[in-house]
Amino acid sequence: MGTRFYLHYFYSPITEEGYKLSKGTLELLSIDRRIESNVDEIYKLGTPSEIESLGVPITYVVTGNIPVVIRESLLPKVFEIGEAVVEKSFELFGGMIGPFSLETICTDNLEFKVFEVSARIVAGTNPFISGSPYSDLISEKLSTGRRIAIEIKRGIEKDKLSEVLS
């Protein structure tokens, strides 16, 4: 039980500024929550058992995403779990590069439980095509796509493109 948060990161093996890892840096680009129909609204009509007794199935179809800003005291934990995923990726398969997302639950004890790792751009980044409160701290109006473009440009400028594209 807890609050679902979808954390969107960017890992760079060549960037030196930011949250430092054993190699490269980690950036938090955005956080969102999914809107799922009809489970997110069903409580307005009664308890789940009352609704199901009427023959209405409870569904979890994703219908949208809502941008989120979490309480500041959780940000160190957000970076710690992102770091753990990147560091484990080095051990398991030589590492990952670029955007990835963690689907999490934050419990009443303010602990994160990761239930899915998506080593790709996910739909939850769509609300942030003009940036987010987190990515704006890196660069104004920084979207995931723009961050990828910056990484490629840095790779070319530093003669490290092969590290970015491998």
Buried (B, 14 or more C-beta within 10 A) or exposed (E): EBEBBBBBBBBBBBBEEBBEBEBBBBBBBBBBBBBBBBBBEBEEEEEEEEBEEEEBEEEEEEEBBEBBEBEEEBEEBBBEBBBEBBBEBBEEEEBBBBBBBBBBBBEEEEEBEBEEBBBEBBBBBBBBEEBBEBBBEBEEEBBBEBBBEBBEEBBEEEEBBEBBEE
